[in-house]
Every structure is written in structure tokens, then in C-alpha cells.
Amino acid sequence: MTALFQFEQDGRYALRRIPMIVRFNLDAIGIRFDFPAWAVLTREERQELVDLPCTTDAQKARYRQRILDMLAPHAELPDLGLEDIAVDSDPPWRSSTVPADVVDTLSELDLPIPTDVHWQALSDLQRFVLIKLTRRGHKNANLQAALDEFGLNEDGIA
């Protein structure tokens, strides 16, 4: 389970919640689903979605089709929360500067704010995680752990 972050592993069952790598891939393929859709998947299917590559256009098409195939047997269930979304051609995690919403939330929570240099050194997935964990209305429960894991704690930021 190398694609999972340490902060996502609660010791009981690491794939109990939708991992960030899957959320990242869902955004890349233009699908959104809620926890009820994740809950109907087997442990093996969940692990497959963590491991399945989703970088090239062909991989994204296979990833999308695989999710649809996995959820097809459950189509009669209400509230799966499955919907098509627009794929952002210029997502904020590709920015070379720290997005204002990330800065604002970290500032409000009195947490260290990465410099643009630190931001640029993060992977797309790590930047995606910080954007998701600093959204308005988000509980920010894993934010400090993510900052620590990404080396962005007080000691890691100049």
C-alpha cells in the first residue's frame, strides 16, 4: 500500500475511507462519488483502485471504466453519489504558488505556511491533499499529520 499516506492509515483498516490517491484519480477522470459507493466495493477492488495507474489518457480511460464496472452491480442502490464532473484542465495543485485558500486556512489554524519553493517541491498528489484538507468547511482532522508527513512542520519550513 505504498500509495497511501501514513496519516490515512488508522491501524484498523487502511482502506476504510476513500484514500487521497483515489480522490486525486477521480478528479483526473471526471467522476465524483461518495462514501456509499466506496462502501460497496470489496477490499480487493479498493486496493485495485489505489494501485491502478491513472496518468496517461489511456490509463485514465481504463481507470474510469474499471470504476464503472465495479459499481455497475450496485447501480440499483440509491445514494451512491456517483456523478460526472468536469475535469479541471488547470487544477490549483499545479500552481507554482501556494493557493490563497491554503494560506488562509493554515494561517487561521496557526499552522506553518509553506513557501512557494516548498510548495513546488511537493508532488501533485501532496499539493492536492493540502488543498483538500484546507477546504472551507472541512474538519482539517488530518491536516497537521499531512504537514508533518510532507516535511512542512515548523522545523521543515524556513
Contact map, one row per residue, 1 for C-alpha under 8 A:
11110000000000000000000000000000000000000000001001100000000000000000000000000000000000000000000000000000000000000000000000000000000000000000000000000000000000
11111000000000000000000000000000000000000000000000000000000000000000000000000000000000000000000000000000000000000000000000000000000000000000000000000000000000
11111000000000000000100000000000000000000000000001100000000000000000000000000000000000000000000000000000000000000000000000000000000000000000000000000000000000
11111101100000000011100000000000000000000000000001000000000000000000000000000000000000000000000000000000000000000000000000000000000000000000000000000000000000
01111111100000000000000000000000000000000000000000000000000000000000000000000000000000000000000000000000000000000000000000000000000000000000000000000000000000
00011111100000000000000000000000000000000000000000000000000000000000000000000000000000000000000000000000000000000000000000000000000000000000000000001000000000
00001111110000000000000000000000000000000000000000000000000000000000000000000000000000000000000000000000000000000000000000000000000000000000010011001000000000
00011111110001000010000000000000000000000000000000000000000000000000000000000000000000000000000000000000000000000000000000000000000000000000000000000000000000
00011111111111100000000000000000000000000000000000000000000000000000000000000000000000000000000000000000000000000000000000000000000000000000000000000000000000
00000011111111000000000000000000000000000000000000000000000000000000000000000000000000000000000000000000000000000000000000000000000000000000000000000000000000
00000000111111000000000000000000000000000000000000000000000000000000000000000000000000000000000000000000000000000000000000000000000000000000000000000000000000
00000000111111000000000000000000000000000000000000000000000000000000000000000000000000000000000000000000000000000000000000000000000000000000000000000000000000
00000000111111110000000000000000000000000000000000000000000000000000000000000000000000000000000000000000000000000000000000000000000000000000000000000000000000
00000001111111111000000000000000000000000000000000000000000000000000000000000000000000000000000000000000000000000000000000000000000000000000000000000000000000
00000000100011111110000000000000000000000010011000000000000000000000000000000000000000000000000000000000000000000000000000000000000000000000000000000000000000
00000000000011111100000000000000000000100000000000000000000000000000000000000000000000000000000000000000000000000000000000000000000000000000000000000000000000
00000000000001111110000000000000001001000000000000000000000000000000000000000000000000000000000000000000000000000000000000000000000000000000000000000000000000
00000000000000111111011000000000001001000000000000000000000000000000000000000000000000000000000000000000000000000000000000000000000000000000000000000000000000
00010001000000101111111000000000000000000000000001000000000000000000000000000000000000000000000000000000000000000000000000000000000000000000000000000000000000
00010000000000000111111100000000000000000000000000000000000000000000000000000000000000000000000000000000000000000000000000001000100000000000000000000000000000
00110000000000000011111110000000000000000000000001000000000000000000000000000000000000000000000000000000000000000000000000001000000000000000000000000000000000
00000000000000000111111111000000000000000000000011000000000000000000000000000000000000000000000000000000000000000000000000000000000000000000000000000000000000
00000000000000000111111111100000000000000000000000000000000000000000000000000000000000000000000000000000000000000000000000000000000000000000000000000000000000
00000000000000000001111111110000000000000000000000000000000000000000000000000000000000000000000000000000000000000000000000001001000000000000000000000000000000
00000000000000000000111111111000000000000000000000000100000100000000000000000000000000000000000000000000000000000000000000000000000000000000000000000000000000
00000000000000000000011111111111000000000000000000000000000000010000000000000000000000000000000000000000000000000000000000000000000000000000000000000000000000
00000000000000000000001111111111000000000000000000000000000000000000000000000000000010110000000000000000000000000000000000000000000000000000000000000000000000
00000000000000000000000111111110000000000000000000000100000100000000000000000000000000110000000000000000000000000000000000000000000000000000000000000000000000
00000000000000000000000011111110000000000000000000000000000110110000000000000000000000100000000000000000000000000000000000000000000000000000000000000000000000
00000000000000000000000001111111000000000000000000000000000000000000000000000000000111100000000000000000000000000000000000000000000000000000000000000000000000
00000000000000000000000001111111100000000000000000000000000000010000000000000000011110000000000000000000000000000000000000000000000000000000000000000000000000
00000000000000000000000001100111110000000000000000000000000000000000000000000000111110000000000000000000000000000000000000000000000000000000000000000000000000
00000000000000000000000000000011111111000000000000000000000000000000000000000001111000000000000000000000000000000000000000000000000000000000000000000000000000
00000000000000000000000000000001111111000000000000000000000000000000000000000001110000000000000000000000000000000000000000000000000000000000000000000000000000
00000000000000001100000000000000111111100000000000000000000000000000000000000001100000000000000000000000000000000000000000000000000000000000000000000000000000
00000000000000000000000000000000111111110000000000000000000000000000000000000011100000000000000000000000000000000000000000000000000000000000000000000000000000
00000000000000000000000000000000111111111000000000000000000000000000001000000001110000000000000000000000000000000000000000000000000000000000000000000000000000
00000000000000001100000000000000111111111000010000000000000000000000000000000000000000000000000000000000000000000000000000000000000000000000000000000000000000
00000000000000010000000000000000001111111100000000000000000000000000000000000000000000000000000000000000000000000000000000000000000000000000000000000000000000
00000000000000000000000000000000000111111100000000000000000000000000001001000000000000000000000000000000000000000000000000000000000000000000000000000000000000
00000000000000000000000000000000000011111111110000000000000000000000011000000000000000000000000000000000000000000000000000000000000000000000000000000000000000
00000000000000000000000000000000000000111111110000000000000000000000000000000000000000000000000000000000000000000000000000000000000000000000000000000000000000
00000000000000100000000000000000000000001111111000000000000000000000000000000000000000000000000000000000000000000000000000000000000000000000000000000000000000
00000000000000000000000000000000000000001111111100000000000000000000000000000000000000000000000000000000000000000000000000000000000000000000000000000000000000
00000000000000000000000000000000000000001111111110000000000000000000010000000000000000000000000000000000000000000000000000000000000000000000000000000000000000
00000000000000100000000000000000000001001111111111000000000000000000000000000000000000000000000000000000000000000000000000000000000000000000000000000000000000
10000000000000100000000000000000000000000011111111100000000000000000000000000000000000000000000000000000000000000000000000000000000000000000000000000000000000
00000000000000000000000000000000000000000001111111110000000000000000000000000000000000000000000000000000000000000000000000000000000000000000000000000000000000
00000000000000000000010000000000000000000000111111110000000000100010000000000000000000000000000000000000000000000000000000000000000000000000000000000000000000
10110000000000000010110000000000000000000000011111110000000000000000000000000000000000000000000000000000000000000000000000000000000000000000000000000000000000
10100000000000000000000000000000000000000000001111111000000000000000000000000000000000000000000000000000000000000000000000000000000000000000000000000000000000
00000000000000000000000000000000000000000000000111111100000000100000000000000000000000000000000000000000000000000000000000000000000000000000000000000000000000
00000000000000000000000000000000000000000000000000111110001100100000000000000000000000000000000000000000000000000000000000000000000000000000000000000000000000
00000000000000000000000010010000000000000000000000011111101100100000000000000000000000000000000000000000000000000000000000000000000000000000000000000000000000
00000000000000000000000000000000000000000000000000001111101100000000000000000000000000000000000000000000000000000000000000000000000000000000000000000000000000
00000000000000000000000000000000000000000000000000000111111100000000000000000000000000000000000000000000000000000000000000000000000000000000000000000000000000
00000000000000000000000000000000000000000000000000000111111110000000000000000000000000000000000000000000000000000000000000000000000000000000000000000000000000
00000000000000000000000000000000000000000000000000000001111111000000000000000000000000000000000000000000000000000000000000000000000000000000000000000000000000
00000000000000000000000000000000000000000000000000001111111111100000000000000000000000000000000000000000000000000000000000000000000000000000000000000000000000
00000000000000000000000010011000000000000000000000001111111111110000000000000000000000000000000000000000000000000000000000000000000000000000000000000000000000
00000000000000000000000000001000000000000000000000000000111111111000000000000000000000000000000000000000000000000000000000000000000000000000000000000000000000
00000000000000000000000000000000000000000000000000000000011111111100000000000000000000000000000000000000000000000000000000000000000000000000000000000000000000
00000000000000000000000000001000000000000000000010011100001111111110000000000000000000000000000000000000000000000000000000000000000000000000000000000000000000
00000000000000000000000001001010000000000000000000000000000111111111000000000000000000000000000000000000000000000000000000000000000000000000000000000000000000
00000000000000000000000000000000000000000000000000000000000011111111100000000000000000000000000000000000000000000000000000000000000000000000000000000000000000
00000000000000000000000000000000000000000000000000000000000001111111110000000000000000000000000000000000000000000000000000000000000000000000000000000000000000
00000000000000000000000000000000000000000000000010000000000000111111111000000000000000000000000000000000000000000000000000000000000000000000000000000000000000
00000000000000000000000000000000000000000000000000000000000000011111111100000000000000000000000000000000000000000000000000000000000000000000000000000000000000
00000000000000000000000000000000000000000000000000000000000000001111111110000000000000000000000000000000000000000000000000000000000000000000000000000000000000
00000000000000000000000000000000000000001000100000000000000000000111111110000000000000000000000000000000000000000000000000000000000000000000000000000000000000
00000000000000000000000000000000000010011000000000000000000000000011111111100000000000000000000000000000000000000000000000000000000000000000000000000000000000
00000000000000000000000000000000000000000000000000000000000000000001111111100000000000000000000000000000000000000000000000000000000000000000000000000000000000
00000000000000000000000000000000000000000000000000000000000000000000111111110000000000000000000000000000000000000000000000000000000000000000000000000000000000
00000000000000000000000000000000000000010000000000000000000000000000001111111000000000000000000000000000000000000000000000000000000000000000000000000000000000
00000000000000000000000000000000000000000000000000000000000000000000001111111101000000000000000000000000000000000000000000000000000000000000000000000000000000
00000000000000000000000000000000000000000000000000000000000000000000000011111100000000000000000000000000000000000000000000000000000000000000000000000000000000
00000000000000000000000000000000000000000000000000000000000000000000000001111111000000000000000000000000000000000000000000000000000000000000000000000000000000
00000000000000000000000000000000000000000000000000000000000000000000000000111111000000000000000000000000000000000000000000000000000000000000000000000000000000
00000000000000000000000000000000000100000000000000000000000000000000000000001111110000000000000000000000000000000000000000000000000000000000000000000000000000
00000000000000000000000000000000111110000000000000000000000000000000000000101111110000000000000000000000000000000000000000000000000000000000000000000000000000
00000000000000000000000000000001111110000000000000000000000000000000000000000011111000000000000000000000000000000000000000000000000000000000000000000000000000
00000000000000000000000000000011110010000000000000000000000000000000000000000011111100000000000000000000000000000000000000000000000000000000000000000000000000
00000000000000000000000000000011100000000000000000000000000000000000000000000000111110000000000000000000000000000000000000000000000000000000000000000000000000
00000000000000000000000000000111000000000000000000000000000000000000000000000000011111000000000000000000000000000000000000000000000000000000000000000000000000
00000000000000000000000000100111000000000000000000000000000000000000000000000000001111100000000000000000000000000000000000000000000000000000000000000000000000
00000000000000000000000000000100000000000000000000000000000000000000000000000000000111110000000000000000000000000000000000000000000000000000000000000000000000
00000000000000000000000000111100000000000000000000000000000000000000000000000000000011111000000000000000000000000000000000000000000000000000000000000000000000
00000000000000000000000000110000000000000000000000000000000000000000000000000000000001111110000000000000000000000000000000000000000000000000000000000000000000
00000000000000000000000000000000000000000000000000000000000000000000000000000000000000111110000000000000000000000000000000000000000000000000000000000000000000
00000000000000000000000000000000000000000000000000000000000000000000000000000000000000011111010000000000000000000000000000000000000000000000000000000000000000
00000000000000000000000000000000000000000000000000000000000000000000000000000000000000011111111000000000000000000000000000000000000000000000000000000000000000
00000000000000000000000000000000000000000000000000000000000000000000000000000000000000000111111000100000000000000000000000000001000000000000000000000000000000
00000000000000000000000000000000000000000000000000000000000000000000000000000000000000000011111000000000000000000000000000011011001000000000000000000000000000
00000000000000000000000000000000000000000000000000000000000000000000000000000000000000000111111100000000000000000000000000010010000000000000000000000000000000
00000000000000000000000000000000000000000000000000000000000000000000000000000000000000000011111111100000000000000000000000000000000000000000000000000000000000
00000000000000000000000000000000000000000000000000000000000000000000000000000000000000000000011111000000000000000001001100000000000000000000000000000000000000
00000000000000000000000000000000000000000000000000000000000000000000000000000000000000000000001111100000000000000001001100000000000000000000000000000000000000
00000000000000000000000000000000000000000000000000000000000000000000000000000000000000000000001111110110000000000111001000000000000000000000000000000000000000
00000000000000000000000000000000000000000000000000000000000000000000000000000000000000000001001011111110000000000000000000000000001000000000000000000000000000
00000000000000000000000000000000000000000000000000000000000000000000000000000000000000000000000001111111000000000000000000000000000000000000000000000000000000
00000000000000000000000000000000000000000000000000000000000000000000000000000000000000000000000000111111100000000000000000000000001001100000000000000000000000
00000000000000000000000000000000000000000000000000000000000000000000000000000000000000000000000001111111110000000000000000000000011001100000000000000000000000
00000000000000000000000000000000000000000000000000000000000000000000000000000000000000000000000001111111111000001000000000000000000000000000000000000000000000
00000000000000000000000000000000000000000000000000000000000000000000000000000000000000000000000000011111111100000000000000000000000000000000000000000000000000
00000000000000000000000000000000000000000000000000000000000000000000000000000000000000000000000000001111111110000000000000000000000001110000000000000000000000
00000000000000000000000000000000000000000000000000000000000000000000000000000000000000000000000000000111111111111000000000000000000001000000000000000000000000
00000000000000000000000000000000000000000000000000000000000000000000000000000000000000000000000000000011111111111000000000000000000000000000000000000000000000
00000000000000000000000000000000000000000000000000000000000000000000000000000000000000000000000000000001111111100000000000000000000000000000000000000000000000
00000000000000000000000000000000000000000000000000000000000000000000000000000000000000000000000000000000111111100000000000000000000000000000000000000000000000
00000000000000000000000000000000000000000000000000000000000000000000000000000000000000000000000000000000011111110000000000000000000000000000000000000000000000
00000000000000000000000000000000000000000000000000000000000000000000000000000000000000000000000000000000011111111000000000000000000000000000000100000000100000
00000000000000000000000000000000000000000000000000000000000000000000000000000000000000000000000000000000011001111100000000000000000000000000000000000001110010
00000000000000000000000000000000000000000000000000000000000000000000000000000000000000000000000000000010011000111110000000000000000000000000000000000001000010
00000000000000000000000000000000000000000000000000000000000000000000000000000000000000000000000001000000000000011111111000000000000000000000000000000001000010
00000000000000000000000000000000000000000000000000000000000000000000000000000000000000000000000001000000000000001111111000000000000000000000000000000000000010
00000000000000000000000000000000000000000000000000000000000000000000000000000000000000000000000111000000000000000111111100000000000000000000000000000000000000
00000000000000000000000000000000000000000000000000000000000000000000000000000000000000000000000000000000000000000111111110000000000000000000000000000000000000
00000000000000000000000000000000000000000000000000000000000000000000000000000000000000000000000000000000000000000111111111000000000000000000000000000001000010
00000000000000000000000000000000000000000000000000000000000000000000000000000000000000000000000111000000000000000111111111000010000000000000000000000000000000
00000000000000000000000000000000000000000000000000000000000000000000000000000000000000000000000110000000000000000001111111100000000000000000000000000000000000
00000000000000000000000000000000000000000000000000000000000000000000000000000000000000000000000000000000000000000000111111100000000000000000000000000000000000
00000000000000000000000000000000000000000000000000000000000000000000000000000000000000000000000000000000000000000000011111111110000000000000000000000100000000
00000000000000000000000000000000000000000000000000000000000000000000000000000000000000000000000000000000000000000000000111111110000000000000000000000000000000
00000000000000000000000000000000000000000000000000000000000000000000000000000000000000000000110000000000000000000000000001111111000000000000000000000000000000
00000000000000000001100100000000000000000000000000000000000000000000000000000000000000000000100000000000000000000000000001111111100000000000000000000000000000
00000000000000000000000000000000000000000000000000000000000000000000000000000000000000000000000000000000000000000000000001111111110000000000000000000100000000
00000000000000000000000000000000000000000000000000000000000000000000000000000000000000000000110000000000000000000000001001111111111000000000000000000000000000
00000000000000000000000100000000000000000000000000000000000000000000000000000000000000000001100000000000000000000000000000011111111100000000000000000000000000
00000000000000000001000000000000000000000000000000000000000000000000000000000000000000000000000000000000000000000000000000001111111110000000000001000000000000
00000000000000000000000000000000000000000000000000000000000000000000000000000000000000000000000000000100000000000000000000000111111111000000001001000000000000
00000000000000000000000000000000000000000000000000000000000000000000000000000000000000000000100000101100000000000000000000000011111111100000000000000000000000
00000000000000000000000000000000000000000000000000000000000000000000000000000000000000000000000000000000000000000000000000000001111111100000000000000000000000
00000000000000000000000000000000000000000000000000000000000000000000000000000000000000000000000000000000000000000000000000000000111111100111111000000000000000
00000000000000000000000000000000000000000000000000000000000000000000000000000000000000000000000000001100110000000000000000000000011111110101001000000000000000
00000000000000000000000000000000000000000000000000000000000000000000000000000000000000000000000000001100100000000000000000000000001111111100000000000000000000
00000000000000000000000000000000000000000000000000000000000000000000000000000000000000000000000000000000100000000000000000000000000001111100000000000000000000
00000000000000000000000000000000000000000000000000000000000000000000000000000000000000000000000000000000000000000000000000000000000000111110000000000000000000
00000000000000000000000000000000000000000000000000000000000000000000000000000000000000000000000000000000000000000000000000000000000011111111000000000000000000
00000000000000000000000000000000000000000000000000000000000000000000000000000000000000000000000000000000000000000000000000000000000010001111100000000000000000
00000000000000000000000000000000000000000000000000000000000000000000000000000000000000000000000000000000000000000000000000000000000011000111111100000000000000
00000000000000000000000000000000000000000000000000000000000000000000000000000000000000000000000000000000000000000000000000000000000010000011111100000000000000
00000010000000000000000000000000000000000000000000000000000000000000000000000000000000000000000000000000000000000000000000000000000010000001111111000000000000
00000000000000000000000000000000000000000000000000000000000000000000000000000000000000000000000000000000000000000000000000000000010011000001111111100000000000
00000000000000000000000000000000000000000000000000000000000000000000000000000000000000000000000000000000000000100000000000000000000000000001111111110000100000
00000010000000000000000000000000000000000000000000000000000000000000000000000000000000000000000000000000000000000000000000000000000000000000011111111000000000
00000010000000000000000000000000000000000000000000000000000000000000000000000000000000000000000000000000000000000000000000000000110000000000011111111100000000
00000000000000000000000000000000000000000000000000000000000000000000000000000000000000000000000000000000000000000000000000000000000000000000001111111111100000
00000000000000000000000000000000000000000000000000000000000000000000000000000000000000000000000000000000000000000000000000000000000000000000000111111111100000
00000110000000000000000000000000000000000000000000000000000000000000000000000000000000000000000000000000000000000000000000000000000000000000000011111111000000
00000000000000000000000000000000000000000000000000000000000000000000000000000000000000000000000000000000000000000000000001000100000000000000000001111111000000
00000000000000000000000000000000000000000000000000000000000000000000000000000000000000000000000000000000000000000000000000000000000000000000000000111111101110
00000000000000000000000000000000000000000000000000000000000000000000000000000000000000000000000000000000000000011100010000000000000000000000000000111111111110
00000000000000000000000000000000000000000000000000000000000000000000000000000000000000000000000000000000000000110000000000000000000000000000000100110011111110
00000000000000000000000000000000000000000000000000000000000000000000000000000000000000000000000000000000000000010000000000000000000000000000000000000001111111
00000000000000000000000000000000000000000000000000000000000000000000000000000000000000000000000000000000000000000000000000000000000000000000000000000011111111
00000000000000000000000000000000000000000000000000000000000000000000000000000000000000000000000000000000000000000000000000000000000000000000000000000011111111
00000000000000000000000000000000000000000000000000000000000000000000000000000000000000000000000000000000000000011110010000000000000000000000000000000011111111
00000000000000000000000000000000000000000000000000000000000000000000000000000000000000000000000000000000000000000000000000000000000000000000000000000000011111
